[in-house]
Amino acid sequence: MKARTLLLLLVSAAAACSEETTGRTVVLHTRLTTDLPADATVTTNLGWTVTVKKAVVSSGAFYYFDGEPAFTMAPRRSRWRRALAALSPMGTAWAHPGHYVAGSARGQMLMPYSEDLMTGPVDLPDGNGITGTVRSGMFSFAAPAAGPAVDRLNGHIAAVEGAATKNGTTINFALTADLSDVTRNARDGAVTGCAFAEADVEGDGTVTATVKPKIWFDLVDFSELAPGTPEAPTVADASTTAYIAFSLGLVQLSAYQFAYTAEPLK
């Protein structure tokens, strides 16, 4: 759904519930963080040990719903998926929008922002919502980017750098993606049906969106890239499967998870 349509749904739901004990409007502060460990090192499904040195993202609107999160299914194989078939002997699970029923809108944060994920949790603009149960969410990417990390994105919606090691070989890499890359597999750059730790929203609080960079890298086979150096990492261009795999990783449902924390009672 477009942002305006979802906003109208949210307002309508609040009005319809105004005379009930649920459906009161609330303020939802917004925070973005990652699950990277202290050393920023993860091991991917393809066996690469990746140490992340840069991770910048341009996020768009977030929405929260009372419907159960989506399950992943394997739809028809596009050119991108065929290109990746040789990368993963385990196969790949893809979001199937037809299997996700969002239900009623319960909250939103509409402002585009840009985040340097290596600096720790980032506070985004406040959103709003209505009281009730929340079970799923939508993470989206935005272009053009806005916010404090715009200069580090250089026009992209995601930019990462790091070192990937496997079987004694280390690849110093730089990966980027544009909105046109992710919209091939996520309409309007929206990753819908993400897990939201089920919560009964009863008042103002904070919604934390956790990004899981390991999922971004799980399909990437770095072996086609030149080793590069820490000072001059190899930039994967759009013709490489590494570039394609990274763009696909960005739109995986499991790469984003939401949770709500209530404000302490005063």
Backbone torsions as a table, in degrees:
resi	resn	phi	psi	omega
1	MET	NA	151.2	175.6
2	LYS	-75.2	158.2	-176.2
3	ALA	-58.2	-42.1	-176.7
4	ARG	-64.9	-40.5	179.7
5	THR	-62.6	-43.6	-179.5
6	LEU	-67.0	-36.0	177.9
7	LEU	-63.6	-43.0	178.5
8	LEU	-63.2	-39.3	177.8
9	LEU	-61.8	-42.4	-179.0
10	LEU	-64.6	-45.4	179.5
11	VAL	-64.4	-41.4	179.4
12	SER	-63.0	-40.5	179.4
13	ALA	-64.2	-40.1	179.2
14	ALA	-65.0	-40.7	-179.8
15	ALA	-66.3	-39.6	-179.3
16	ALA	-65.7	-26.9	-177.2
17	CYS	-101.6	5.9	-170.5
18	SER	-61.2	-24.8	-178.1
19	GLU	-97.5	6.8	-179.3
20	GLU	-107.9	174.5	179.3
21	THR	-77.2	-18.9	175.0
22	THR	-107.9	168.2	178.3
23	GLY	91.3	12.5	175.9
24	ARG	-74.6	146.4	179.1
25	THR	-75.3	145.0	-178.7
26	VAL	-138.3	159.4	172.7
27	VAL	-93.9	130.8	178.5
28	LEU	-117.1	101.3	172.8
29	HIS	-64.5	156.3	-174.1
30	THR	-129.9	135.2	179.6
31	ARG	-136.4	141.0	177.2
32	LEU	-118.4	132.4	179.9
33	THR	-145.0	-178.8	175.6
34	THR	-127.8	168.6	174.5
35	ASP	-102.9	18.9	178.6
36	LEU	-61.8	137.9	174.8
37	PRO	-70.0	176.1	-175.4
38	ALA	-58.9	-34.3	-179.5
39	ASP	-90.2	4.8	176.9
40	ALA	56.6	32.9	-177.1
41	THR	-117.5	131.6	179.0
42	VAL	-132.7	159.3	175.1
43	THR	-114.5	125.0	-173.4
44	THR	-85.7	171.2	178.4
45	ASN	-64.2	-22.3	177.8
46	LEU	-92.3	7.3	174.0
47	GLY	86.2	12.0	177.0
48	TRP	-87.9	133.7	172.7
49	THR	-93.0	111.9	-172.3
50	VAL	-110.9	122.9	171.9
51	THR	-103.1	116.8	-175.3
52	VAL	-85.4	127.9	179.5
53	LYS	-110.8	-21.6	178.0
54	LYS	-147.0	136.2	176.2
55	ALA	-151.9	104.5	-178.3
56	VAL	-124.3	138.1	-175.8
57	VAL	-139.6	148.1	174.3
58	SER	-107.5	107.3	-178.2
59	SER	-97.0	155.3	176.8
60	GLY	-113.9	-142.2	-177.7
61	ALA	-71.5	147.1	170.1
62	PHE	-113.8	141.9	175.3
63	TYR	-131.7	150.7	-177.4
64	TYR	-129.2	138.1	-172.6
65	PHE	-133.6	165.0	177.2
66	ASP	-92.9	-2.7	177.2
67	GLY	-74.9	154.4	177.5
68	GLU	-64.6	148.8	177.9
69	PRO	-62.2	156.8	-177.7
70	ALA	-74.6	151.7	168.7
71	PHE	-97.6	158.6	-178.9
72	THR	-99.9	136.6	179.3
73	MET	-128.1	171.0	-179.3
74	ALA	-109.7	97.2	177.5
75	PRO	-77.9	-168.2	-178.7
76	ARG	-57.4	150.1	-176.1
77	ARG	-88.9	115.5	177.6
78	SER	-80.3	177.7	177.8
79	ARG	-58.6	-38.3	-179.7
80	TRP	-64.9	-42.4	-177.9
81	ARG	-70.5	-37.0	176.3
82	ARG	-62.8	-37.2	179.6
83	ALA	-64.3	-26.7	-178.0
84	LEU	-93.2	-6.3	-174.1
85	ALA	-57.1	-37.1	-178.7
86	ALA	-73.9	-13.7	-175.1
87	LEU	-81.1	-33.2	-170.9
88	SER	-129.3	103.7	178.7
89	PRO	-65.8	-15.6	-178.1
90	MET	-84.7	-10.4	-175.7
91	GLY	80.7	173.0	-174.5
92	THR	-134.2	139.7	176.4
93	ALA	-97.5	134.8	-177.0
94	TRP	-123.5	148.0	178.0
95	ALA	-66.6	135.2	177.8
96	HIS	-116.5	98.3	-173.1
97	PRO	-55.3	-30.6	-178.4
98	GLY	-66.0	-13.5	-178.8
99	HIS	-100.5	8.3	-178.7
100	TYR	-114.8	124.7	175.5
101	VAL	-112.8	106.8	-173.7
102	ALA	-66.5	-33.0	-176.0
103	GLY	77.4	-145.1	-176.4
104	SER	-88.5	140.6	175.6
105	ALA	-70.6	133.0	-178.6
106	ARG	-118.7	-13.7	-179.6
107	GLY	-176.0	168.7	-177.7
108	GLN	-164.3	155.7	167.7
109	MET	-136.0	118.5	-166.6
110	LEU	-100.4	-12.2	-169.7
111	MET	-84.5	129.9	171.7
112	PRO	-67.4	149.6	-177.1
113	TYR	-153.3	167.3	175.0
114	SER	-132.2	140.8	-171.2
115	GLU	-133.6	135.5	167.8
116	ASP	-92.1	103.5	-172.8
117	LEU	-73.4	-9.9	-179.0
118	MET	-85.6	-5.4	-178.2
119	THR	-94.6	1.1	-177.8
120	GLY	101.7	-172.9	-179.0
121	PRO	-56.0	140.7	-179.4
122	VAL	-119.0	128.4	176.4
123	ASP	-85.0	123.9	178.4
124	LEU	-96.7	172.6	176.3
125	PRO	-58.7	153.3	178.6
126	ASP	-67.3	151.1	171.5
127	GLY	-117.3	-167.7	177.9
128	ASN	-146.3	167.7	-178.8
129	GLY	-166.9	-169.4	175.6
130	ILE	-128.8	152.7	-178.5
131	THR	-67.3	150.0	-178.6
132	GLY	143.8	-175.7	-176.7
133	THR	-86.5	136.2	177.8
134	VAL	-120.2	135.8	-176.8
135	ARG	-132.5	-17.6	-177.1
136	SER	-148.6	165.0	-177.1
137	GLY	-147.3	170.6	176.9
138	MET	-126.9	126.1	174.2
139	PHE	-104.7	138.3	178.2
140	SER	-135.6	157.9	175.0
141	PHE	-102.5	154.3	-176.5
142	ALA	-134.0	141.6	172.2
143	ALA	-143.5	133.5	0.4
144	PRO	-71.6	157.1	-179.5
145	ALA	-74.0	156.8	174.4
146	ALA	-137.4	160.5	176.7
147	GLY	104.9	-172.7	-167.0
148	PRO	-74.2	-17.6	-174.8
149	ALA	-106.5	16.8	-176.7
150	VAL	-55.2	-45.1	-175.4
151	ASP	-62.7	-26.7	-178.3
152	ARG	-83.8	-8.5	179.6
153	LEU	-91.9	-23.5	179.1
154	ASN	52.0	40.3	176.3
155	GLY	89.9	-5.8	-179.6
156	HIS	-90.6	168.9	174.4
157	ILE	-97.3	-11.9	174.3
158	ALA	-154.2	141.1	178.5
159	ALA	-146.2	123.5	-179.8
160	VAL	-132.0	151.9	173.3
161	GLU	-139.2	155.6	178.4
162	GLY	174.1	-165.3	178.6
163	ALA	-129.3	130.9	-179.9
164	ALA	-117.6	128.2	-175.8
165	THR	-123.9	136.5	176.2
166	LYS	-156.8	132.1	178.3
167	ASN	52.0	39.9	175.8
168	GLY	82.3	-1.8	179.3
169	THR	-105.0	133.3	179.2
170	THR	-116.4	130.2	177.8
171	ILE	-113.9	118.9	173.2
172	ASN	-89.4	116.2	-167.7
173	PHE	-124.9	160.2	169.5
174	ALA	-136.4	125.1	-178.6
175	LEU	-123.3	139.1	176.0
176	THR	-134.2	166.9	172.7
177	ALA	-149.0	147.7	176.4
178	ASP	-108.2	165.0	-179.4
179	LEU	-59.1	-36.3	179.1
180	SER	-63.4	-26.9	178.2
181	ASP	-70.6	-45.0	-175.9
182	VAL	-78.9	-26.4	-179.9
183	THR	-71.3	-11.8	173.6
184	ARG	-63.0	-28.4	-176.5
185	ASN	-127.0	-3.7	177.6
186	ALA	-141.0	107.6	-174.4
187	ARG	-56.8	130.4	-179.5
188	ASP	58.6	18.3	-179.6
189	GLY	75.0	19.2	-176.9
190	ALA	-103.0	125.1	176.6
191	VAL	-97.2	102.1	-171.0
192	THR	-100.0	149.9	177.2
193	GLY	84.7	20.4	178.5
194	CYS	-67.5	155.2	179.3
195	ALA	-70.1	134.8	172.1
196	PHE	-123.9	116.9	179.7
197	ALA	-52.6	115.6	-171.0
198	GLU	-51.6	129.7	-175.5
199	ALA	-144.7	144.5	171.3
200	ASP	-97.0	104.7	-178.9
201	VAL	-79.7	116.0	-177.5
202	GLU	-115.9	-5.1	-179.6
203	GLY	-172.1	-171.4	178.5
204	ASP	-58.1	151.5	179.4
205	GLY	-175.6	-166.3	-178.1
206	THR	-122.0	131.8	171.3
207	VAL	-98.8	121.6	177.6
208	THR	-105.0	122.9	174.7
209	ALA	-98.9	119.2	-179.6
210	THR	-102.5	121.6	176.5
211	VAL	-92.8	137.0	-178.1
212	LYS	-114.9	89.7	-175.2
213	PRO	-58.9	-27.6	177.3
214	LYS	-53.5	-40.8	-179.1
215	ILE	-64.5	-35.3	177.0
216	TRP	-57.7	-35.0	-174.0
217	PHE	-96.7	-8.1	-170.4
218	ASP	-58.9	-29.6	-178.3
219	LEU	-96.6	-2.7	-172.7
220	VAL	-85.8	122.6	170.4
221	ASP	-100.5	107.5	-174.7
222	PHE	-78.1	-5.5	-170.6
223	SER	-65.9	-21.5	179.7
224	GLU	-78.3	-10.8	-177.1
225	LEU	-91.3	149.1	174.8
226	ALA	-67.5	153.1	-175.6
227	PRO	-59.3	-35.1	-177.5
228	GLY	61.3	-169.4	175.8
229	THR	-137.4	162.8	176.8
230	PRO	-57.4	-33.7	-179.6
231	GLU	-80.1	-26.4	-178.5
232	ALA	-137.1	75.1	-179.1
233	PRO	-66.1	154.6	178.0
234	THR	-74.7	125.1	-179.8
235	VAL	-88.7	120.0	177.7
236	ALA	-79.3	121.1	179.7
237	ASP	-92.7	176.1	-171.6
238	ALA	-66.0	-13.1	-179.6
239	SER	-84.4	-9.9	-175.7
240	THR	-91.6	150.2	175.6
241	THR	-69.0	-24.5	177.0
242	ALA	-63.5	-41.5	177.9
243	TYR	-63.4	-47.3	-179.9
244	ILE	-61.8	-44.1	-178.1
245	ALA	-64.5	-39.1	178.1
246	PHE	-64.2	-43.7	178.8
247	SER	-60.9	-37.5	177.0
248	LEU	-69.8	-37.4	177.9
249	GLY	-61.9	-33.1	-178.6
250	LEU	-64.2	-24.9	-175.3
251	VAL	-104.9	14.1	176.6
252	GLN	-76.1	134.8	-179.6
253	LEU	-56.0	-40.0	-174.9
254	SER	-71.6	-5.6	179.0
255	ALA	-79.8	-7.6	-175.7
256	TYR	-138.9	135.4	178.1
257	GLN	-141.8	140.0	-177.9
258	PHE	-112.8	154.3	175.3
259	ALA	-151.6	152.2	-179.3
260	TYR	-116.3	135.8	174.3
261	THR	-124.3	124.7	-178.7
262	ALA	-72.8	148.3	173.1
263	GLU	-69.4	142.1	177.5
264	PRO	-61.0	144.2	177.5
265	LEU	-66.4	139.2	-178.9
266	LYS	-89.4	NA	NA
